[in-house]
Amino acid sequence: MAEIVLNNALHVYEVRGSGSHVTLLHTVGLSTREGWRNQIPDLSRQHTVLTYDIRGLGESERGTEPLGVQTFARDLEALLGALGVEKTVLMGASLGGSIAQAFTAAHPEMVRGLILVSTTCKMSAEGAARLRERNERVRIAGMQVAVDAQIKTQFSEDFIRSRPDLISWYRSHYLANDPEVYMTIMEDQASLDLCGQLRDIRCPTLIITGGNDLSPVRGREPVESAKRLHELIPGSQLVVIPDARHYPHIDHPDLFNEAVLSFLSSIPR
């Protein structure tokens, strides 16, 4: 683990492996770079893998900049610049996928490839309403009020029964969120619209989604948001992991890693 100040906020990051560069961008609820722990060992055998905690989440400071995707994209630019990274593949899940879209649109020359996981370019009206309703419950009663519902929707009953260790780990990280930070980022997600920028993306792009995603980012039904991204980004590939939910990199890591490694191997150096 290392520390760096980016745009007046301390950020925690890690670099592992060697080879072509890959940057991993995590979600809000699972508020830390550790959400990629099932991917880092496999990826780092062939690639240099950068993970970091997004501003206000995990071990990184909130700072004074507005909490939202545009600030997070500027932080990413500062981090890559400080580390001397000229080109990278971006892989982002949920919030991380939003950051990856915004960054790629702003800095196409820096992105060799793009992997968007369980994300959207714009929330449906229903999805935005669900985020705001959850925010209101968190505002009244704190993170604890939402965690059980989150686990129930983000993981299948079979997975919850078979992996109590992982569910306990997820619960602890979800509860570690600062409620004010969480609500501010979720409101930004509810109002974000990146769709108009996607047709200009020209780098190789892989979109991965769970066939049973029940989260607000899925659209009005599973796979809807992923299909929209696929239609808007020229030449993109779409992989649906049938039984996965919102975290295919957690509940189906082998299938997920296989798809990612195959995609990475196809990107021209």
Buried (B, 14 or more C-beta within 10 A) or exposed (E): EEEBEBBEBBBBBBBBBEBBBBBBBBBBBBBBBBBBBBBBEBBBEBBBBBBBBBBBBBBBBBBEBEBBBBBBBBBBBBBBEEBEBEBBBBBBBBBBBBBBBBBBBBBEEBBBBBBBBBBBBBBBEEBBEBBBEBBEEBEEEBBEBBBEEBBEBBBBEEBBEEBEEBBEBBBEBBEBBEBEBBBBBBBBBBEBEBBEBBEEBEBBBBBBBBBBBBBBBBBEEBBBBBBBBBEBBEEBBBBBBEBBBBBBBBBBBEBBBEBBBEBBEEBEE
